[in-house]
Amino acid sequence: MFRIGTGFDVHAFEPGNKIYLCGVEIPFDRSLAGHSDADVALHALTDAILGASALGDIGLHFPDTDEKWEKADSIIFLNWSLKKAKQRNLKLSNIDLTIICEKPKINSVREQLIANLSKICSLERDKINVKATTTEGLGFTGREEGIASICSVLLYETS
C-alpha cells in the first residue's frame, strides 16, 4: 500500500544574517522568524511525512507554546516523523519539495539541500527533488516578507 502526504509551511523574515533550509545554513541578509529554527522546508517535509502516516501535523507534536522547542533544530522534528512512520511499517519512497521565495535564489544551493536531505532521510539523491519558484512579485513572498514551502512525499508499507 502507498500513502501520499503533503505539507505546507511559511515563515516571515526578521532581522538576522542567515536562514536554514533543509537543515543547511545559508548566509542571507535576514533570518526567518519562528519558535524553532524556522526551517520552512523541513517543516513542510515533516508535515508531509506526518500526513502520509496519519499522525497529525508538526504543531500537534512540537507546539510553539512549548519552551522545549524554542530555537530547536528542525532536523529533530524530521527524524521523529521518520521514526514514527517506521514504527507504522512505512518507508519514505521519494520527496518533491518546492521552496517559494523571491530571495534568496535557491538554485545556487539546490545541490547542497538535496545532499543534506539525502543524508538525513537515508534516501538516494535521485529520489529527492528540490525546486524553487517565485510568485512574480505577488503576495507576501513576492514582497519579500518571507518564504513558503510545499512538499509531497510517497511512503509505502514495508510489511
Steps between C-alpha positions, in 0.01 A plus 500: 500500500616850419428816697533856373557796729521873443639770723502877489678755714578870501724726706546875493835671479653676799832677552793260485775367279410139412215263429468124518357300213507118497728518801760705311611835638486760222654846546235764427424860591207392720386201706171316520284562806374196686489320832752242377771565240218586254621256232197540277612217269550242775171601661311435174681166455428397859132584456488301175643192675264543794209538259585185306537317833163631628677658799366854498736790445818654635313741730324211672827331597731803532276792607644850483360554850750250644828664604674166445487563123619862508787539248492122444673350197222391262695184416372375838142531373579329170686211666211452743247487215715247311528286816123508554438408135743207536313383811192481278697291247520792258807591297567823314506445124557851363486872578379784278567832673428851370640812665308818420692828527644786304826488695729332577547329164470129569669360189843600634453273806264241352756217489599566864135479603450171316822355645396589854150358457654182359720469808227577754236278339734218389352538153678492166551841341309399187189457716513859623391802300548854628373781286434868545250744367407862547157656512590761238497775763154410630403434862722490809770295328495734202544797732795311654333481841571130547536153352246223443556135422280217382598134497358171377626159604419140419531240773447129456423218740795270568302203631 
